[in-house]
């Protein structure tokens, strides 16, 4: 059974904009999943449904087989944590420690348990040394890590990140995904919403490709070598794929989608010389 299942989901904003149009998909337990689509595809609206901030106007979202409703949406938010694109929308307390403690405190946990969770969450993201700092003294990447710690402290089964690499420098991006990979290795399902095809191809186990509020395809990273799908989704091929497309003389049966796959092809070519 899928951990999260979306069935025929429809959502219209008050201004009349239809963001989701009968969208259906599944998110498997324990995987690294990329929801991939261009700007305006409905990615952000979708993930707001996945943790109960938005409720379906038509269709349904199921978590572990149970439909999400107004009655259980608050409980869902403790199981499905959402990290916003801009951490300034999420990190607001006087100190880092207080910010990470906010979620567990509102869950009604005992003080000792709150302290244990906050300490563990800060350690997991490498921010223990900053626990007494004011968030506005932190870099953007550090704020992003504090936002993740705040979610971790609620011990969720799923962590969803909206455009996780927005405004991060290369080192900040590497640090973030090292943290996410470690969390996934411990069993946490990680979902990102992104338009970055290279990131999706390199990192994700599963891709969900959406456009105009509908799901065009779901499957492995090999979806990003499907010309018809990539064009329909208004995306582009990963950069390594585009490089090898410039070398038709190689007569490859399958284009690479990751740097590792491209390197393997080059290595094989060098060995045959």
C-alpha positions, 0 to 999 in steps of 0.5 A, a space after each residue: 500500500 502507498 503511504 500517500 495516495 491522491 485520487 482525482 484531486 481538484 482544487 480551485 482558488 477563490 479568484 477562480 484559478 484552477 490549480 489541480 484538475 483531477 490529479 491522481 498519484 501515489 507516494 511510496 513509503 521510505 522513498 525519495 520522491 520528486 514532484 517535478 513540473 514547470 512553474 504554475 504546474 500545481 506543485 505547491 498546491 498539491 503539497 499543501 494538500 499532502 499535509 492537510 493545509 488545504 483540503 480537497 474540494 473534490 477527490 481525496 488524499 489518503 494517508 496510510 489508507 485513511 482519507 484526510 479530513 478537517 477532523 484529522 488534518 491536525 494529526 496529519 501535520 505531525 506525520 507529514 512535515 512541510 518545509 516552505 521554499 522560504 525559511 523566513 516564512 517558517 522560522 520566527 522565534 527569538 532563538 533557534 532552540 525556541 523555534 525548533 521547540 514550537 512544534 513539540 510544544 504545541 503537540 502537548 509533549 512533556 518538557 523533558 521530551 521536548 528538550 530531547 527532541 529539540 536536541 536530537 533535531 538540531 544535532 541531525 542538521 548540524 545546528 546545535 552550536 547555534 541553538 541560542 542564536 537569533 534566527 535573523 543572524 543565520 545564513 539562508 542555508 542555516 535557516 533552511 536547516 533550522 526549518 527542517 529541524 523544526 519538522 524533525 522535532 515532531 518526528 514525522 513519517 514524511 518530510 516535504 520540501 518546496 523548491 528546496 535548493 532555491 537561493 542556496 549556494 552549491 555548498 548549502 545545497 550539498 549540505 541540505 541533501 546530505 541531511 535529507 539522504 541521512 534522514 531517508 536512510 533512517 526510514 523517513 520518506 522525503 518528497 521534494 517539489 521542484 522544476 530542476 530536472 538535473 536534481 530530480 534525475 540525480 537524487 530521486 527514486 521516484 518522479 511524479 511529473 505534473 503540468 496544469 494540475 494533472 499528473 502526466 507520468 509517475 515512475 523512475 528517473 528514466 522518465 526524463 529521457 522520454 522526449 514526448 513526456 519532457 516536451 509535454 511537461 514543458 521541461 528539458 532533458 537533464 544536462 548530461 542527456 543533452 550532452 550525449 544527444 550532441 553525439 549521435 555517432 555513439 548510437 546509444 540505445 539509452 541516453 544517460 540521465 545522471 552524471 554517473 551514467 554518463 561517466 560509465 559510458 565514457 569509461 567504456 568508450 575509453 576502454 575499447 580504444 
